[in-house]
Amino acid sequence: MLAIVGDDAVHRVEGLPGESGQVGLTLALGRLRTLGVSGLRVALPAPGHPLGLSGPPEFNARALEAEEAVVCYGAALGLVPDVYEAGPVGVQVEVVWHVLAVREAPPADVPSLGEAERELAEALREATEALTRLDVAGSGPVAEAAVDAYRARAERRREVLAPGYPSRAVRVLELAQRVGTLIAVATESGHGGAVSSSEMSARREALRPVERTARRAQVAAYNSVVEERERGVR
């Protein structure tokens, strides 16, 4: 269980069918299995982009507010997290997952791994061209530190996905995370030549399609095992 959630937060589940109050994550996962759940899909929605969601509107609204959700495969249920911090900042984090009904329908805008990989390669080229056009140097101590931090995380967590995932999923996720890091570095105030609010706005607008592609690719990678199972491919 620690390999899934880490040891820096307490996870509880609320609204689980058959339970009157909050329960621990281990019990909740067992209960979900008895309800027919055989897999979990990740959703990473953003305003105007319900990525990975299938409805109904009530669930989508909660997921959009949280900017993440989990949709069950095998039962019409989804989970949306609320994150609480107790005590001094960073001392203790509690995550309460709210179980809600979902619509049994294909998740919105999730590409195949092959599509995601092709789109990411193009997005990386577009990001480089856009940053060059906007006179973003992409260097300097803060930018270099951000890229170094990403590389350090990659070294520590070479197994970015659990055993059993396709090798392409690992490749796609690593590339999506790299693109996400470059976007974060580029849109951080003070990087490169753009410093005015209008230039920062132009930079964010130019990178918006790239960020969308990176999120789609992450969802495709995380959900690839469930998607293959649904297609009957093992």
N, C-alpha and C positions, 0 to 999 in steps of 0.2 A: 504493500500500500504506500509506503514512503517513496517508492520509486515513481509512483503516479503523482502524488500531491506534494512531496517534499516534507520537511519537518518544521517549516516556518509559519504554518497556519493551521488552524483548527477548522475542519470542514464538517458541516451539519446539513441535513436534508430535511426540508419541510414540505408538507402537502402530499407525501407519498401515499398512494392508495393502500388502505389497510392499517395505517398508522395515524394516531390521533395527534401526535406532536412531532417535534424534531427528533431525528435519529442520526446515528453516526454514519459515515460514508460506507464503511464495510457492510453494515446491515442493509443500507439502502441499495447497494449494488446487488447483494444477494436477493433482496426483495424484487428488484427490477428483473432479475433473471427468471424468477418464478412467474412474473407477469408476461414473460415471452420475449424480453429484450435480449437480443444476441449481439448487439453492437451499438456504438455511440457515434454520432456524427457531430463534428464541430461546426459552429456557425460564427462568422465574424462580420456582422452587419455594420453598416455605417449609414448616416443620413443619405437617403436617396439610393441606397444600394443594400437591399435585404439579403445579402450573401449568405446562402446556406439555410434560409428560412423557408417554411412552407405554409405559414399561417396557423391559426386564425389571426385576425388583427390584434387581439389582446396579447397573444404570445409574442407576436412580432414587435409590438410597442415596448414590451418589457425587455426583450432582447436588444432592441436598438438603443434603449437607454443604457443598458449594461455594456453594449458593444461586443457582447459575446453570449453564446448559449450552447447547450448540448441538446441534440435531438436524438431520441431513441430510435433504434432500428428493431422492429418486431412488435412495437406497441406505440399507440398514439400519445406519447408523452414527451415532454421536453423539460429541460432544467435551465433556469436562469439564475446567475449568482448575484448576491449582494455581499459586498466586502465591507467589513467593519474593523476599525483599529481600536484596541483597548489599551489604556495606559499611555506612556510616552510613545512617540512616533516610532514605529518599527519594532516595538517590544513584543506585541502580540497581535496577530491578525486572525479574524474569524470570518469564514466564508459560509454563508447560508444559501444553499441551493433550493430554489422554489420550483416545485414540480407543477407543471401546468399541462393542460390538454393541447395537443397540436393536430394539425390537419395531415392526414396521410396522403402526401403528394410529393413529387420530386422536389428536392431543395433548389432554391433559386440560384441560377447563374454559376453553378459549380462545374468547371471544365474537367475533362479527362486529364490524366497525368501527361499524356503526349501533347495535348493542346496547351496545358499549363507550361510545359517546358519550352515549347516553341514561342509562346507569348512572352515568357520571361526573357529569353534571349533577345527578342526584339525590344522589350521594355528597357533592358539594360543599355542597348545602343541608343534608344531615344533619350534615356536619362543623361547619358554622357553628352550627347549632342545638345540637349537643352541646357545643361549646366555650363557647357562651353559657351553657348550663345549668350547666356546671362552673366558671363564673366565670373563664374564661381570657381575659385582656384581649387577647392577640394583638398587644400593642404593647410599647414599651420598646426600648432600644437594641439588645439582642441579637436580638430578633425582627425589628426593622426592618432590621438588617444582613443577616440571613438572606434576607429577601425581596428586598432590594436586590441581593444576590449572585446570586439566581436571575434577576432582570431583566437584570443585566449579562451573564450567560451566554447568555441568550436573544438579546440584542443581538449578541453576538459570533458566535453560531452560529445565525443565522436559518434556515439550511438544516439542520434537525435530522435529516432523513432524506435519503438519497441521491436523486438525480434519478430519476424514474420512479415514485415512490410516489404514491398518490392524495393529493389535497389534504386529504381527510378524515383520512387517517392522520397527517399533520403536525399537524392541528388536535387530534386525539385525544391524540397524544403530548405536545404542549405542555400540554394541560389536565391530563393525568395527572401530568406533572412538577410542575405548579403545586400539585396536590393533595398530592403527595408532600412538597413543600417545606413546605406548611402543617402537615402531620402531624408532620414533623420538628421544626418550630418549637414546635408545641403540646406535644410530648412531651419536649422538652428541659427538664431540671430548672431551676426558677427562673423560668419564664415564667408570666405571669398570676398569678391568686390562689392556685392550688393549690400547696402546698409539702410537705405531709406525704406519707409513702409510700403511705398508703391513697388519698389524693386523686390521686396520680400514677398509681396502679394503675387507678383508676376512669377516668381520662382515657385511658389506653392501651386499656382494654377498650372504651370508647365509640368509639374511632377504629379499632379493629381491622377492622371490616367495610369502612370507607372505604379503609384501606390495601390491603386485598385487592382491592377494585374498581380502585384505581389501578394495581396490578401487572398485573391482567388486561388493563386497557386498554393498558398499555405493550406487553405481548406481542402483543396484537391489532394494534397499529400497526406494530411491527417486522416482524411476519409477514404483513402484508396482501398484499404482492406475491406471495409463495409461495401463500397461500391462494387468491388470485384465479386464479393459474396452475393450481392443482389443480382449481378449478371450471370452468376453461376460459374465464375472463373476462379479457380484456386491454384 
